[in-house]
Amino acid sequence: MEKHGNSKHIDGKGLKPNLSRIVLVMAASLLIMAMIICFSSGFRTAVPEIIVAFLFLAIGFRNFTLLKGFSFTLLICAAVTTSLSYPDYFISYHGFKFALLITPLIQIIMFGMGTSMHVKDFVNVLKMPKGVFIGVFSHFLIMPLLGLTLASISGFKPEIAAGIILIGCSPNGMASNVISYLAKANLALSVTITAVSTLLAPLITPLLMKMLAGAFIDINVENMMFDIAKMVIVPIVLGLIFNRLLRHKQQWVEKIMPLISMSGIAFIIMIITAAGHNSLLDIGFKLILLVMIHNLTGYVLGYWSGRLFKMEERDCRTMAIEVGMQNGGLASAIAKEMGKMATVGLAPAVFGPLMNITGSLLASYWHRKPTKDEVAYTAPSH
């Protein structure tokens, strides 16, 4: 990614500059209006203005290089605010339960991941086995143990506590690849670690859940393996086949699948949030605090796992991001398949939006902080 001294640099891929600024001014106006309404009539009265402001900010930020990484985060904020404020609209419609859409949405998202993968992603395992092994091993060691520790001290009901372990036992999220790119980390390593951890999930996630969460809830390893396989392996393989057969005719897929994936993740979070609305209102702050500790500690320990093995700065950044960021959507779908969406699914529903916020902030910080290689490259020669 190019360096830009001005944070208002236009990348040319979003709205026209003037229109983008108008959208941001409208967002600012709505936020000011929402504050006035909050003071005069209470928070709930200002919810519509807040939701629209989030959406306008998400659209406006797309046009600024150093801000566009926050667009998806703002979209998620709008989704969570909407589902918390109007939960009944995201539970069912004329008898049809929206929870039934979670598994198909995850399969579509995984298919999209498959269409974006290439044989070179797996060849990279051979090219950089040390980094891939450290990344995958650290991910499936650090986050599950952190999840167990936090669940044990949380004081939550067993099913809600088990959700903290579940998000820790889940594979990397695709958002980690975007954050790695924005943070000037090793993108090729990030993509490879995500691919490997995702493909290993049908085996490793159920076994870890049985060992770590078995004391909280009953875990059927075989059923969980089957559920994850049908949500992960099958659609990714189909995506790889699609990519292989139609790689010269799939430009429209490359453009539309990221949008479908983002929308799908947002809708899944809305469904889970609405289902666990009452519990979230009761334990929301404490759950957010524990999830934030889980996420941030994952970044720190992931970074130092790279340092421990004397990896380069770019690779250490990748380790931090790959360890700290989880596939919240998949964890939510697993909870739904377990029939415990409103309890086990709560921690994944909170972790997803939160990790996008912290990940965007981390990427913004590292984007402005050059690595040693960049400093050496740009230093004047004598």
Secondary structure, DSSP 8 states (H G I E B T S, - for coil): ----SSTT-B-SSSS-HHHHHHHHHHHHHHHHHHHHHHHHH-TGGGHHHHHHHHHHHHHHHTTBTTTGGGHHHHHHHHHHHHHHHSGGGGTEETTEEGGGGHHHHHHHHHHHHHHT--HHHHHHHHHSHHHHHHHHHHHHHHHHHHHHHHHHHH---HHHHHHHHHHHHS-B-THHHHHHHHTT--HHHHHHHHHHHHHHHHHHHHHHHHHHHTTTS---HHHHHHHHHHHTHHHHHHHHHHHHHSTTS-HHHHHHHHHHHHHHHHHHHHHHHHHTHHHHHHHHHHHHHHHHHHHHHHHHHHHHHHHHTT--HHHHHHHHHHHH-B-HHHHHHHHHHTT-TTTTTHHHHHHHHHHHHHHHHHHHHHHHS--HHHHHHHS---
